[in-house]
Amino acid sequence: MQYDTIYNNPLQRRRVTYSHVWWDNAFTNEQLDMIENLCSESDLSDGTIVGEKDKDKTLSTRKSKIKFFIKNEQNSFVFDGFNYVAQALNNQYYNFNLNGYESFQYTVYNGDEEGSYYWHMDMILDHEVFNGMEKNDTRKLTMILLLSDPGTDFTGGELQLNLGCQERAITVDMPKGRIIAFPSWMLHQVKPVLSGVRKSIVVWVEGPKFI
C-alpha cells in the first residue's frame, strides 16, 4: 500500500493503522557484527527516562545500558539502512509527515540484572527541554533492530505491545536482524532478560506535531 500511488482499497488506507510492521534483511550478518563491534567499543551509561530525576524510580522501570551515536564515516551504513527502511515502511503503512532523526541508540539488557524496560511509550508529551533547547519535533515512528539471537544469545527479553488492554498485550516475533517499526505512541515493554545479553539499535524518527 504505497501512499504516493493510487490504491484500490481506499477504505483500508483510510481506516487501518497497523500496530507494528517489520522489515527483514536490511543488514547482512556481517553488517550486524560490524554494528555490534562498533557500538561495543564505546562506554555505556545507565538508561534514563525523560523527565525523571529519581534514580530509584528509573531503576524500577528501566534497567539497561545505552549509548547514542550520531552519523559519522564508520557508522553511516547504519543510518543509510534505517533511512531506506523508514521511508519504505512509512510510505506503505503510515504516511506520517517525517523529518528524520539525528542519532541511534545502542541498548544492552543484561540477564545478570534482569535487564528490562517496563511499559512506556516513546512519544514525549507535554513540554520538555533538551540541553537547554526546546524540542520542536515529536517522535512519530519507533524502529528497533535486534542484534542478538533470541534463545542463543539470551532468553526472555520479549518485546510486547499494548493495544489498549495490558492483559491482551501481544508479543512481537523478533528474530535477529529484523527491524520492527510502530507508532511512537504505542505502549510497549521489554520483558526481563533471564539469561545472556540482549542487544539492539533503536531509532525514533521525528516529524511535526500531528494535525
MOWOQUI-V498174 format. One line per field, one symbol per residue. ss: DSSP state (~ for helix, > for strand, _ for the rest). phi: phi as a letter, one per 30 degrees, with the letter a starting at -180 (. if undefined). psi: psi as a letter, one per 20 degrees, with the letter a starting at -180 (. if undefined). A space follows every 50 residues. Layout:
BEGIN
ss->???
phi->???
psi->???
END
This chain:
BEGIN
ss->_________~~~~~~_____>>>_____~~~~~~~~~~~~____>>____ ____~~~~~~~>>_>>>>>>_____~~~~~~~~~~~~~~~~~~~_____> __>>>>>>>>~~~__>>>>>________>>__>>___>>>>>>>>>___> ___>>>__>>>>___~~~_>>_______>>>>>___>>>>__>>>>>>>> >>>>>>>____
phi->.ddcbdccbdddddcccddabbbcidbddddddddddddddcdcbddcbe iccdddddddcbbacbacbcdbddceddddddeddeddddddbbiddcck acacccbbccddcheabdeabcdccicbcchicddcccdbbcbbcdccce icdabiiddbccckbedceccddbdejdccbaeddddabcdedcaibcba cbbcdcadedb
psi->npijrpqjmhgghhhpophqrrpqkhqrhghghggggghiiqpqrpqrpp ioiohghghihpnrqrpqprpahhjhhgggghgggggghghhhgkqoqgb qirqppppophhjlprorprqhporboqpokjppphrqphopppppirop hghrqbkqpqpojiohikqqpponrpipppqqpiipprqoqpphqbppqr pppoprrrpp.
END
